Structure formats: structure tokens, C-alpha cells
Amino acid sequence: MVLVSSTTINEIGALQKSGLVSLAMFYYDFREDQKKDRHGLLSSVLVQLCRQSDSYYDILSKFYVEHSSGTQQPSDDVLLHCLKDLLELP
């Protein structure tokens, strides 16, 4: 199973370098409290994606400003909506 997963990730990585796909990974560790909930997952995925595309970055930057430059904690639903906005881009 590990070999199949590793091969798949490598193939997706090659597509990512060509600009055909975006890739974000989330490793769950039950010992880390911030990774036990949906908020941690969504935040991690959003940050990873915004590093891969100027369009993604623009959406997340606007989102950041709308939440008082990071001083207001967005709800999970708002984070999910932001992720959907990113994923709807071509």
C-alpha cells in the first residue's frame, strides 16, 4: 500500500510541476491538538494551495484582509467556503 501511495504522490507531483494540478497533503497526528479538528485541516490545505498559484494567493490574501489581517478567527464554514472558491478556479 505504501508503494502505491508513494507512486501516486510522485505522479501527481510531476503533474503539479507542469501546472496541471494542485496538491495539498494533510498528515493527521493524534498527538497534535491543532490537527485533530477540521479547522486545522482546512487552514493547512489553504496555505499549501495558495503557495502554488497566484490566483489562489489572491483569493486567500483577500480572505485574510476581510478577517482583519488575521486577527479575526474565521469559522470552519467560512474556511470551507474559501477552499471551494479556490477549487472552482480553472
PyMOL commands that set and color helices and strands:
alter all, ss='L'
color gray80, all
select helices_A, chain A and resi 2-17+33-35+38-50+54-66+68-70+76-87
alter helices_A, ss='H'
color red, helices_A
deselect
rebuild
show_as cartoon
